Amino acid sequence: MNEPIPRAVPVHAPMDQFPVRDGELVVGGERLSLLAARVGATPFYAVDRGLLRRRVAELRAALPAGVKLHYAMKANPMPALVAFMAGLVDGIDVASGGELKVALDAGADAAEVSFAGPGKRDAELRQAVAARVLVNVESERELAVLAAAAAEFGVPARVAVRVNPDFELKGSGMRMGGGAKQFGVDADRVPALLARIGELGLAFEGFHLFAGSQNLRAEAICEAQRQSYELALRLAAHAPAPLRFLNLGGGFGIPYFPGETRLDLAPIGANLQALAERARTELPEASLVIELGRYFVGEAGVYVTRVVDRKLSRGQVFLVCDGGLNHHLAASGNFGQVVRKNYPVTVGNRLGDEARETATAVGPLCTPLDLLADRMSLPPADVGDLVVVFQSGAYGASASPQAFLGHAPVTEVLV
Ligand SMILES: *Cc1c(COP(=O)(O)O)cnc(C)c1O
């Protein structure tokens, strides 16, 4: 008789970025129960400064020296975090007039701020010209508004062209380029747009390509970078001025779900090294830029919510917590997931416990969608314990329907 080959059950990547002390998770150097007391209320998000610093250092070590790192602040626009990141990275990418204000307040250097987004209103474009930041132009319409603002204010309108490429990013969680898209200008229409930029006397500075998000396959990212470079090189022949920036996008993913593993930066570093060497002769005035959101901040943050009730329903344990979908839509599985999977979750003040039980952690909302952990193996928890959702530094509070059901907004701290 043939024995069935045992198949490995997919598990979450180890969340070993946070140490454990006295049976408790340590975030920002503090035991979780003390941190919760210091914050003063649950639920809360906490992002660890030391982990942000470490992540930037790892990227600097893995990528060639000349490559600029930009933080795409829509991943986490908390002002204290944006200010901290502004001091660590080479530039901030904003996606609205509101984010632009936060970035400038945070002390970001306007010369290194860029603004992308498919529906920039006239007022936002004028804001960008007045602030002297780079606008990644995504339509013909934007040009006239920018030219008028430049004439009115007597300052140059700095522009790059966001190109909707003629390829798609394989293995991406969310595709944002290739095919018919609301983002950028189709590659074949870019030469005409460049001519118009020249006629209007706008200050052309480069190209921006963003193929997609949440990619854990280094080879797919390298392929997209190579194709982006080739496309930019072809389009540069039509440009009214030499390229100063070539933003190759990002899309670096982090492991959220069972079976996913951390991205290998080594091949990406080697690939960028090769492209940077080519750029030295082919685009001699251009800096290569990589823009990342979740890769910088996602693994550095946790969402912490307290167990309000412990219930047994037909044999299943439910931990009812004081926050859920209203603060952390992504962990509930309702932010772009097709099939719901569990984020890595634990009970952060019970890590000394050897015992495990199968439990379901839910939030306080009157909807079955409000689920943080579906039948996971967790340290046994009771009322007052602290359920922790890892990988929560990106697309948390600002990407959640906080007003839904009228609970208090979540607290966010940088520690
Ligand atoms: C959302 C976005 C990013 C950030 O994506 P991450 O997956 O968080 O790295 C970067 N650039 C653009 C243009 C975006 O729209």
The ligand as an SDF file (V2000), in Angstrom:
LIG
                    3D

 15 15  0  0  0  0  0  0  0  0999 V2000
    0.1710   52.5950   -3.6700 C   0  0  0  0  0  0  0  0  0  0  0  0
    1.3320   53.0390   -4.4240 C   0  0  0  0  0  0  0  0  0  0  0  0
    2.6260   52.7620   -3.9610 C   0  0  0  0  0  0  0  0  0  0  0  0
    2.8780   51.9690   -2.7130 C   0  0  0  0  0  0  0  0  0  0  0  0
    2.5730   50.6200   -2.8680 O   0  0  0  0  0  0  0  0  0  0  0  0
    3.0750   49.5710   -1.7960 P   0  0  0  0  0  0  0  0  0  0  0  0
    2.5120   48.2700   -2.1990 O   0  0  0  0  0  0  0  0  0  0  0  0
    2.5560   50.0290   -0.4700 O   0  0  0  0  0  0  0  0  0  0  0  0
    4.5630   49.5950   -1.8150 O   0  0  0  0  0  0  0  0  0  0  0  0
    3.6800   53.2440   -4.6690 C   0  0  0  0  0  0  0  0  0  0  0  0
    3.4920   53.9770   -5.7930 N   0  0  0  0  0  0  0  0  0  0  0  0
    2.2720   54.2510   -6.2730 C   0  0  0  0  0  0  0  0  0  0  0  0
    2.1400   55.0430   -7.5040 C   0  0  0  0  0  0  0  0  0  0  0  0
    1.1530   53.8020   -5.6160 C   0  0  0  0  0  0  0  0  0  0  0  0
   -0.0540   54.0800   -6.0900 O   0  0  0  0  0  0  0  0  0  0  0  0
  1  2  1  0
  2  3  1  0
  2 14  2  0
  3  4  1  0
  3 10  2  0
  4  5  1  0
  5  6  1  0
  6  7  2  0
  6  8  1  0
  6  9  1  0
 10 11  1  0
 11 12  2  0
 12 13  1  0
 12 14  1  0
 14 15  1  0
M  END
$$$$
